Amino acid sequence: MEELLVTIAKGLVEDKDAVSVTADAPDEEGMVVYHLHVGPDDMGRVIGKQGRIA
């Protein structure tokens, strides 16, 4: 899943080297939370206009 998120994010941003994904350990229900990190100039490209998700 992390690799998929990185691939998608790299398609949206200009600074592809700044893209990284980390994952929290699964909770008691088995849910995993992923954290996407991009360069500051690319935040708007990932989040989208008016806070809408890309």
Residue pairs with C-beta under 8 A, 6 or more apart in sequence:
1 23
1 32
1 34
2 21
2 22
2 23
2 34
5 21
5 34
5 36
6 19
6 20
6 21
9 19
9 21
9 36
9 38
9 46
10 16
10 19
12 42
12 45
12 46
12 54
13 19
13 38
13 39
13 42
13 45
13 46
14 39
14 41
14 42
14 45
15 38
15 39
15 41
15 42
18 37
18 38
18 39
18 42
19 36
19 37
19 38
20 36
20 37
21 34
21 35
21 36
21 37
22 34
22 35
22 37
23 32
23 33
23 34
23 35
24 32
24 33
24 34
24 35
25 32
26 32
36 46
38 45
38 46
45 54
46 54
47 53
47 54
48 54
